[in-house]
Amino acid sequence: MWGLVAGVVSYPAFAWYGKRYLDGQGLERGFTRTVLVLLMATILSSALGYGVAWMASTPQSRNSQAQLQKKGTASWLTS
């Protein structure tokens, strides 16, 4: 849950900083720049949210999630 909150709250900050950074680089405004800012902010906020969620989870829950993923992958590979 904390990862989702961190990702949503950080997105506008990453987008604002991205626009400001590209202004400083002299990249002209347009569709390509807008998409670049969108992708950059999405990737950074998603990475931050994943990191916060990983830090907030307990080692036991991470281990059980890994075991479930291994079981799911193994059953997918054998069918």
C-alpha positions in Angstrom: 0.0 0.0 0.0 2.8 2.4 0.9 4.4 1.7 -2.5 1.2 2.8 -4.3 1.0 6.0 -2.2 4.7 6.8 -2.9 4.3 6.2 -6.6 1.2 8.4 -6.9 2.5 11.2 -4.8 5.9 11.2 -6.6 4.6 11.2 -10.1 3.8 15.0 -10.3 7.2 15.8 -8.8 9.1 13.7 -11.3 7.0 15.1 -14.2 7.7 18.7 -13.0 11.4 18.0 -12.6 11.5 16.3 -16.0 9.9 19.3 -17.7 12.3 21.7 -16.0 15.3 19.6 -16.9 14.3 19.4 -20.5 13.8 23.2 -20.5 17.4 23.6 -19.3 18.6 21.3 -22.1 16.9 23.4 -24.7 14.6 20.7 -26.0 11.7 22.3 -27.8 8.2 21.7 -26.6 6.1 19.3 -28.6 4.6 15.8 -28.6 7.9 14.0 -28.4 9.0 15.9 -25.3 5.6 15.4 -23.7 5.8 11.6 -24.2 9.4 11.6 -23.0 8.4 13.4 -19.8 5.4 11.0 -19.4 7.6 7.9 -19.7 10.3 9.2 -17.5 7.9 10.2 -14.7 6.1 6.9 -15.0 9.3 4.8 -14.9 10.7 6.7 -12.0 7.5 6.8 -9.9 7.0 3.1 -10.6 10.5 2.3 -9.5 10.1 4.3 -6.3 6.8 2.7 -5.5 8.3 -0.8 -6.1 11.2 0.1 -3.8 9.0 1.4 -1.1 6.8 -1.7 -1.3 9.8 -3.9 -1.1 11.2 -2.1 1.9 7.8 -2.1 3.7 7.2 -5.8 3.3 8.6 -8.4 5.7 11.2 -10.9 4.6 8.7 -13.8 5.3 6.2 -12.3 2.8 8.8 -11.7 0.2 10.0 -15.4 0.6 6.4 -16.7 0.3 5.8 -14.5 -2.8 9.0 -15.9 -4.4 7.9 -19.5 -3.7 4.5 -18.8 -5.3 6.1 -17.3 -8.4 8.4 -20.3 -8.7 5.5 -22.7 -8.5 3.6 -20.7 -11.1 6.5 -20.6 -13.4 7.3 -24.3 -13.0 3.7 -25.3 -13.7 3.7 -23.0 -16.8 6.9 -24.5 -18.1 5.8 -28.1 -17.7 2.5 -27.7 -19.4 
